[in-house]
Amino acid sequence: MILNECLSKIEQTDIRKDRITILGELFKETHKTTNEVNFTTMYKRIAVLLKANYNDYYELARTIYETKHLNGDGNHWNYITAVMKNKRKGNHRE
């Protein structure tokens, strides 16, 4: 699933659970090298990030996609959370 496909799927449903599942699928596809902890906490982290970011599914999808370059055993969700927080504050890099 590429970003545009993910955004299109999100747009086609208003069901929160389905939208969170779509974001989880995007994470799985773009962060394949992450450790198992990132996958087991994925849906909870998505829900928390959405709540903190005014349920902006589209921005979270873009951030997940933009951070696909991450690799290794680090916590990808901590990085994604920091990126989302900086975007909310207006401190993002372009």
Long-range contacts (C-beta under 8 A, 24 or more apart in sequence): 1-25, 1-26, 1-29, 2-65, 3-61, 3-62, 3-65, 6-61, 6-65, 7-58, 7-61, 10-57, 10-58, 10-61, 19-57, 20-46, 20-47, 20-50, 22-61, 23-57, 23-60, 23-61, 23-64, 26-61, 26-64, 26-65, 27-64, 27-76, 30-64, 30-65, 30-67, 30-68, 31-64, 31-67, 31-68, 31-70, 31-76, 33-70, 33-71, 33-72, 34-70, 34-71, 34-73, 34-76, 35-73, 35-75, 37-75, 38-75, 38-76, 38-77, 41-77, 42-77, 45-77, 45-80, 45-81, 49-80, 49-81, 49-84, 52-84, 52-85, 52-88, 53-84, 53-88, 59-84, 59-87, 60-84, 63-87
